[in-house]
Amino acid sequence: PDVKYMILLGEVGGTEEYKVIEAVKDGRIKKPIIAWCIGTIAKHFSSGVQFGHAGASANADAETAAAKNKAMAEAGIYVPESFNDLPATIAEVYNDLKSKGIIGEIEEPELRIVPKVRRPKQFICTISDDRGEEATYAGFPISSVATPDTGKGIGDVISLLWFKKQYPKWATEFIETVIKTVADHGPAVSGAHNAKVTARAGKSVVEALVTGLLTIGPRFGGAIDGAAKYFKYADDNDLTPAEFLNYMKGEGVPIPGIGHRIKSLKNPDLRVTGLMNFAAENFPATPLLDYARTVEALTTSKKENLIL
């Protein structure tokens, strides 16, 4: 009831706007609609051109922006002469409804006044610092870890930037091994797919990359976070592997990190095997890994593909 008029912004391609037209004609929509279908420039191209985030294009004359705008105007929808005239059309409809008492005065929100003189602020970063003669990572000069002659690798830099301390060699080598192991996760996963769609829409490399990264969540890349969460819970609460399995069953959640579609005890994932062997040979202790392998022994006793 509080909605007095609606604004519709359509695009070239598809027929969704015609559904709105039919709703106006048969009386299902009685309130004023201000509409504009973008993509009218398409008529100036000699061949088909794609628009929008999904590569929208007109596959028939009725799907062109010009045809849709014409049809909406004929149905009584307020359609401006051009996109630039849209604000004026909105103002026209608003003022008309206001004069008829249908819509009241809109109170403008109170704006905070920016002080003319701002107090100086010092921004402090606990990771990197560029106040001295040379920028540092967690207190270490960049030249001491970044140049080839230092013998340091990306694992050393990550340990300083992420964990704010210099990890021992076995730990930084493990970080680098993990990065090399999981660098390529295949071209068909959702993150890679979204990145390709974004690039296909003409966006920049950075925008395509960010789109793929933002896909990371419970259904894509979430098994790592889930495994850390639940295995840590089991360790913190001193659950035996059998108790842990019963707990996960009670939660109705498959154990993250356990199970594979094509790998099994007879055909293990060599990436996982390599990481476990590295940890066993180089880590001072591997209590969580040992616990996970005990859990794996129980799950694979039921089905061979329920492996880490």
N, C-alpha and C positions, 0 to 999 in steps of 0.2 A: 504493500500500500504506500510505502514511503517513496517508491520509485515513481517519478512523474514523467520522465521521458528516458529513452535509451539511445545509445550511440553504438553503431555497428561499423566495424572496419573489416571489410572483406578483401579478397585478393583474386587475382586472375586464376582461372582453373577451378574445376569442381562446380557443384550445383547447390551448395548449402544455402546460398543467398536466396535461391528461388523458394526454398522451404519457408523462409521468413516472409517472402512476398505472398505465398499462399495463406500463411497464418494471418496476415493483415487483411487479405481479401475476404476470408471467411469469418473474420471477426474474433479469432482467437487472441489476436493482439490488438488492443484498442488504444494503447498509449502511443504518443508520438515517437517516431524513430528517425534519427538523423543517421544517414549512412553514406559511406563512400567505399568504393571498391578500388583498391590500388592496382597499378599495372597498366594504366591507360597508355603508357608510353610504348607498350608492345606493338601497337599498330604502326609505329614508325620503323619497325624492323622488317626486313624483307623475308626473313625466315623465322621459324619458331625459336623462342628464347625462354629460358627457365628463370623463374623468380622465386624468392622466398627460401625459408630454411629447408624445405623439402623438395626444392626444384619444381615449384608450381608452374604449370604451363597450360594454355588453353588448347583443348583437344577438339573443340567445336566452336562455331561462332557464338553460341549462347554462353560459352564459358569465358568470353573475353570480358575485360573490365568494363569496356564501354557499353556492351550489351546488358550487363548486369545493372550498371548505374541507370541506364535508360528504363529498364524494366522496373526497378525500384521506384524511380520517380513517377512512372505511370501508375503505380499502385498506391500513390499518395504518401510515400516515404519522402522525407526531406533530404534531397540530394543536392549538394552544392555544385557550382559550375566546374570547380577544380578543387584539388586537395588544399590549395592555399586559401580557398574560401570557406573551408570547414569551420574555423573558429567563428567567423561571422554568422554562419548558419546556426551554430549552436547558440550564439548570443541572441539571434532573432527568435528562435523557438523559446528560449528561456524567458525573454522579455514578454513574449506573447502570453505564456502561461502565467507569468507573474501579474500581468495586467488583468487577467481573468480571475485572479485569486486562487488559481490551482496550486501555485507554488509560492512559498513565502520568501522573505528576505533571507539570504544565506549569510550567516555571520562568519566573517573572515577570522581565521585563527590568530591569536596574539603571537606576534613574532618576537623572538628574543633579540634584544639590541646587542650587537657586537661592540664591546668596549673599544674606544679609540686607541687606548694605550694598553697593550697586552703585557702581562708579566712574562719575562723571559723564562723559558723552560730548558732544562738540560735533559736530553734523552739519553738514557743509559742502556746499553745492551750487554747482557752478561755473557754473550758468546763471542762477538767480535768487537774490536775497539780500534778506532783510527785516530785517536787523539795524539799519539806519539809520532815519532819520525817514520815508523813503519806500522802498518795495520797488523793486528794480531788475531789469532783464533784461540780463544780461551787462555789468553796469556802467552801463547807461543807466536813469535814472529812468523808471518806467512812464509817468508823465505826459508824458514827452518823445516817446513813440511811440504811446500808446494813445488819446489824446483827439483829437477831430476837428480842432481848431485846429492840430495839429502837422503836418498834411499827410502823415502816415505811414499806411501801409496794412497789411494782414495780411501782405504779403510782407516788410515791414520787421520785424515781430514774429517771423515764422518765421526770418528770417535770424539774429536775435539768440538765439532759443531753441534752434534746431537747430544752427546753425553758429557760434554764439558770437562773431559779428562783424557789423558793420553793412555790408551789401552796398550797392553803388551802385544808383542808381535803375533802370538797365536790368535789373539782376539781380532786384531785388524785383518789378518789373513782370512779368518773365518768370515768376516763381513764381506770382504772382496769375493770370496768363494760363493757366498749366497747371492751376491749381485750378479756374478757371471752365470750362476745356475738358473736364476729366474728371469734373466733379462728378456728372453723371448718366450711369451706365453701363448703363441699361436695367433694367426690372423683372424680367427673367427669368433673370438671371445667378445663379450659386449663392450669392453673398454676400447679394444682395437676397432670394432665396428663403428662405434660412435665417433671415434677420431677420424675414420675414413669418410663417414657421412658429412662431418663438419668440413673436412678438406674439400670434398666434392661440391659443397655449397659455396666454395670460393673464399673460405675464411683463411686466416693466416696459420702458419705452422704452430705458433704459440697457442692460438685459440683452439686448434684441433687437438693439440696435446692436452690442454686443460680440460677439454670436454671428455677425453678418455680418462684422465685422472679422476675427474669428479664422479665417474661411474663406479669407482671403487667403493664397495659397501658390503653388506651382508651376503648378497647374491653374487658378487664378483670380487674376489680377493678377500672375502670375509672369513674364510676358513682359518687363515693365519691368526687373526685377532680372536676368533672363537676358540681355537685350540689353546692359545695363551691364556684366555680367560678361564676356561673350564679345567685345564690341567693345573693351573695355579690354584684354583679353588680346591681341587682335590688334595693338592699338596698342603695348602694352608690348613685344611680341616682334617689332615691325617687319614684320609680315606684309603682303604686298601683298593687295589685295582678292581676287585669284585664289587666292593661297595660303590666305587666310582661308576661302574657299568650300571648298577641298579639305580644310582642317582640320576644318570642321564636318561635311563629308560623312564623313570618317574617324571622327569621334566618333559619327556616327549620330544627330545632333541637328539638328532644323530650326532655322534661324537665328531666334532670338527677335526680335520686332519687324518681321519681314519676312513679308509675305503677308496677304491679305485675302480673305474669302469673296465679297464683292460689289463691292469697290472695285478699280480698276485704273488704268493710265496714262490711259485715256480718261475715267475717272470717279474721280478721286483723292479721298482723305479730306480734306475741307477743313480739319478740325481740325489734321491733320498739316501741311498746306500753310501754314496760318496760323502755326503754331509755328516752322516752318523759316524763313518769311519774316521773322518777328520777330527770330529769332536772327541771320539774315544782315544785317539792317538795324541791329541794336543791339549785338551782341556785338563786342568787340574782335577776336576770332578764333574760328573754329569748326572746329578740326581734326578732331574726332571726327565732327561732322555732315558735313563734306566727305568724310570716309572712308566714312561710312555711305551717302551718296548715290552714291559710286562703286560700292559693293557693290550698291546698288539697281539701278544701270545694268546690272550683269552679270546679276542675277537676273531683271530684267524682259526682258532679251534672250531669255530662255528661256520666260518666261510673264508675261503682262501684269499679272496680279494679285499678283505677288511684289514688292509695293511696301512702302515704309515706312509 
